[in-house]
Amino acid sequence: VTGLEAANHAINQLHTMVTGIACAAEQQTQVCEEINRNIVSIEDSTRDTSQGTEQLSEAGSQMAAQAQQLQSMVHSFRIG
């Protein structure tokens, strides 16, 4: 094997490795983008859940206040 053939072989091996690295980097980029989309989706779901919880809490407070008003009204009635 001549020096030129050895250099050519080394260049081909290097090309193969660089191509593999580029492919792996592209795959990692796609995975990172998918993770980012999932995080955004989780963030949106968390925000929606938080808003729903706040609305339920407010509705519960209003119902408790109405129940107390009704109880006061019932106690004010006299039978007989």
MODELLER restraints for C-alpha pairs under 7 A, 6 or more apart:
rsr = mdl.restraints
at = mdl.atoms
